[in-house]
Amino acid sequence: MFLLLDIDGVMVQVAPWKKVDIHPDGFFEFLPQAVISLNHILIETGASIVLTTSHKSSYSLNEWDEFFQNRGIVAKLDKLDDTTHLVSRKDEILNWLSKTGHQKNFVIIDDDHSLHDLPSELKEKVVFTQSLIGLTHEKAINAIQILKETP
């Protein structure tokens, strides 16, 4: 079971007029309700997180693990391949799915509009967040339902 997770617009509020708070570890603070909601998904499903964020290449998996632990989130982490050229989030996810063979038991939580162009059977596995609000309890419930519906 996998949760393909974006950071900006999901765990961190994206508001052009507002500076994002920085945690003492040097990475962005996560929205409190997003932390609670993500932990709810992880507890209910036991899913592993695969980071899809554009920040994924900037830090090692050990650093990501520390960032998540510092914010009260304990999960098995992985990330999409580091990209050296501009590829859409949609294409990165399609490449990961093709490479890993994980075609069924996953959910994508993101605010990236390129994901609207996914094939319909994959688009049904996307929980879209609003960049100003991030991951909410309602969106977490949607993600849990998607993960539990897949045999």
C-alpha positions in Angstrom: 0.0 0.0 0.0 1.5 3.3 -1.1 0.7 7.0 -0.6 2.3 9.1 -3.3 2.7 12.4 -1.4 3.3 15.9 -2.5 4.5 18.5 0.0 3.7 22.0 -1.3 -0.1 22.5 -1.2 -0.6 19.3 0.8 1.6 19.4 3.9 2.6 23.1 3.5 0.3 26.0 2.6 1.2 27.6 -0.7 0.1 31.3 -0.6 2.1 33.6 -2.8 1.6 36.5 -0.4 2.7 34.6 2.7 6.2 33.4 3.7 6.3 29.7 4.8 7.5 29.2 8.3 10.8 27.2 8.6 11.2 24.4 11.1 14.5 24.5 13.2 15.7 21.6 11.0 15.8 23.9 8.0 12.7 22.6 6.1 9.2 24.0 5.9 6.8 23.6 8.9 3.9 21.4 8.0 0.3 22.5 8.6 -0.9 21.0 11.9 -4.2 19.7 10.4 -2.1 18.1 7.5 0.1 16.3 10.1 -3.0 15.0 11.9 -4.7 13.9 8.7 -1.6 12.2 7.3 -1.1 10.3 10.5 -4.7 9.2 10.4 -4.2 7.7 6.9 -1.0 6.0 8.0 -2.6 4.5 11.1 -5.7 3.3 9.3 -3.9 1.8 6.3 -0.2 1.1 7.2 0.7 2.7 3.9 4.3 3.6 3.0 4.9 7.1 1.7 6.5 7.8 -1.7 7.5 11.4 -2.1 6.5 13.0 -5.3 7.3 16.6 -4.3 9.6 18.8 -6.4 11.8 19.0 -3.3 12.5 15.2 -3.3 15.8 15.6 -5.0 17.1 18.2 -2.6 17.4 15.9 0.3 18.4 12.3 1.0 15.9 9.7 2.3 17.6 10.0 5.7 17.0 13.7 5.8 13.4 13.2 4.7 12.9 10.7 7.5 14.3 13.2 10.0 12.0 16.0 8.7 8.9 13.7 9.0 9.9 12.5 12.5 10.6 16.1 13.6 7.0 16.8 12.7 5.5 13.8 14.5 5.1 11.6 11.5 6.6 8.1 11.5 6.4 6.2 8.2 8.4 4.2 5.8 9.6 6.6 3.1 10.7 6.4 -0.5 10.7 8.9 -3.3 10.3 9.1 -7.0 13.5 9.0 -9.0 15.5 12.2 -9.0 14.9 14.1 -12.2 17.5 16.1 -13.9 15.2 17.5 -16.6 11.7 19.0 -16.4 9.1 16.3 -16.4 5.5 16.8 -15.3 4.4 15.2 -12.1 2.0 13.1 -14.1 4.8 11.7 -16.2 7.0 11.1 -13.1 4.1 9.1 -11.5 3.4 7.1 -14.7 7.1 6.3 -15.0 7.2 5.1 -11.3 4.1 3.0 -11.7 5.4 1.4 -14.9 8.9 0.8 -13.3 7.6 -0.7 -10.0 4.5 -2.4 -11.2 2.4 -0.9 -8.4 -0.8 -0.5 -10.4 -3.4 -1.1 -7.8 -3.0 -0.4 -4.1 -2.0 3.3 -4.0 -3.4 6.8 -3.6 -2.0 10.1 -4.8 -2.4 13.2 -2.6 -1.4 16.3 -4.6 -2.5 19.7 -5.8 -0.8 19.4 -9.1 -3.2 20.1 -12.0 -1.2 18.0 -14.5 -2.6 14.9 -12.7 -6.0 15.8 -14.2 -4.5 14.3 -17.4 -3.9 10.9 -15.9 -5.8 8.0 -17.5 -9.2 7.7 -15.8 -8.4 4.5 -13.9 -5.5 6.3 -12.3 -7.2 9.7 -11.9 -9.7 7.9 -9.6 -6.8 7.3 -7.2 -6.0 11.0 -6.8 -7.1 13.1 -3.9 -6.7 16.7 -4.9 -6.0 19.2 -2.2 -6.3 23.0 -2.3 -2.9 24.7 -2.1 -4.2 27.3 0.4 -5.7 24.6 2.7 -3.6 21.5 2.4 -4.5 18.0 3.6 -7.7 18.0 5.6 -9.6 15.3 7.6 -12.1 15.0 4.7 -9.4 14.4 2.1 -7.7 11.9 4.5 -11.0 10.0 4.7 -11.1 10.0 0.8 -7.5 8.6 0.7 -8.3 5.9 3.2 -11.4 4.8 1.2 -9.3 4.6 -2.0 -6.7 2.5 -0.3 -9.2 0.2 1.4 -11.3 -0.3 -1.7 -8.4 -1.9 -3.6 -8.0 -5.6 -3.0 
